[in-house]
Amino acid sequence: MDVMDLRGLNPAPVTVFTQDGGVDHEANAKLAKWLVSVEGVKSLVCLGHAGEGTFLTTEEQTALIETLVEAVGDQVPIIAGITGEGTEVAAKEAKRAADAGAVGALVYPSHGWLRFGYQAGAPQERYRAIHEESGLQSILFQYPDVTKATYNLDTQLEIASQPGVVATKNGVRNMKRWDTEIPVLRREHPDLQILTCHDEYLLHTMFDVDGALVGYGGLAPEPLVDFIQAGKRGDYAAARAIHDRLLPLTKVVYHRGSHMEGTVALKLGLVERGIIPTATVRSPLIDLPDEARIAIREALQAAELA
């Protein structure tokens, strides 16, 4: 199998629900088809934070992957977020995703590590087991520096050297570490695709990457494709202009009390754009007030997206 080419925009779309809370497969297929119609979109990444992946049952997760695979055909690979807590649980989750047609795995850290940290060697074993069980191509997910699930440089390098690991989604959110660790990853693993996931401040990271894997790409794919291309050209002025045009939208989606509120805001924005029919979310997410809907509409207009 060819290695996934993720050098561009890799949206992590929301999961659309019906008004009564069920997975709306027709609406999810429509969203997927719209996203892949944008030139420069290289994959779709489902079942992550933006997609409320851990709020879906096992059966719903599998059915959603099947829907997206059918919707996009062979245009782009479908990548599944793998979030299971234990290594064996995660490996079986990845096997189900592969059987449903996924090509890639965005491998989340075991969530207990967020609070308690991880033992040396445990992350490497997680990636090994997932690849051996499923055959999926893996994306190394670097969590924010403020969590205990962030991987030190040696751990990142060791994971990147393992079979099946083709990219890293780096959201360290510590620019000192970004500026020192990304060059080492580049030097030691020149084929590893570097993807930013800093939705709320992309400008700094856009000049060091092959692409972006962001929930933001599910709402504003067109300017983000241009943003990535400007970064690859080293055209700061063009990148800054896109950043500034998007900033009002960035603020109303991501500069909130909780980053998870961004998922609710993404759905409201997609309703305003006429892409999805409802902004229904699942608990523990909570609907945003009407003022947020109005602010998102105005920000979309400012960004020339509505």
Secondary structure, DSSP 8 states (H G I E B T S, - for coil): -------SEEE-----B-TTS-B-HHHHHHHHHHHHTSTTB--EEESSTTTTGGGS-HHHHHHHHHHHHHHHTTSS-EEEEE--SSHHHHHHHHHHHHHTT--EEEE---THHHHH---TTHHHHHHHHHHHHH--EEEEEE--TTSTT---HHHHHHHHTSTTEEEEEE----HHHHHHHHHHHHHH-TTSEEEE--TT--TTGGGS-SEEEEGGGGT-HHHHHHHHHHHHHT-HHHHHHHHHHHHHHHHHHHSSSSTTHHHHHHHHHHHHTTSSS-----TT-----HHHHHHHHHHHHHTT--
